[in-house]
Amino acid sequence: MRAVVQRVSRASVATARGVVGAIEEPGLLVLVGITHDDNAAKAAKLAAKLWGLRILHGEKSCSDVAAPLLVISQFTLYADLAKGRRPSWSAAAPGISRRAPGQRRGAGPAGPRRPGRNRLLRRGDAGVAGQ
C-alpha cells in the first residue's frame, strides 16, 4: 500500500451525482494505492498509522483531537513510468479490489461511521477538492 497524506481544513469528493464524501473540519485527506499483495493486516497497520500520525496543528494526531480522515482509493500511486510515454498500471490492484483489504462499511479506525460521512465511493467515481 502507498498513501499520500495532506492536512486539510475541509475536503470533498464530487462526481456527476454530486458530493459523495466530505469532511467539513480540519483533518486529513488520504489518497491510498492498493496493490495485488495487500491484505487486511497491511490495511489495519496503515489505518492505525494514519490515525496516530502527529501532523495536525500542535503536533496532534487525528486520535488526539477526533479529527476526520477522508480516504480515497487512488490507483495512480502505483503507476510505472519506466518505459515510454504511457504509464503502466499493472502494479495496481484490479478495480474490484480497490476497497482496502478487510474494509467493511460502517467502521474504521475511528469506530462506527457517522451518518453522511465516510461513504465509500462506487467504481468510476472521481473528483477531489481539498483546502
Buried (B, 14 or more C-beta within 10 A) or exposed (E): BBBEBEBBEBBBBBBEEEEBBBBEEBBBBBBBBBBEEBEEEBBBEBBEEBBEBEEBEEEBBBBEEEBBBBBBBBBEBBBEEEEEEEEEEEBBBEEEBBBBBEBEEEEBBBEEBEEEEBBBBEEEBEEBEBE
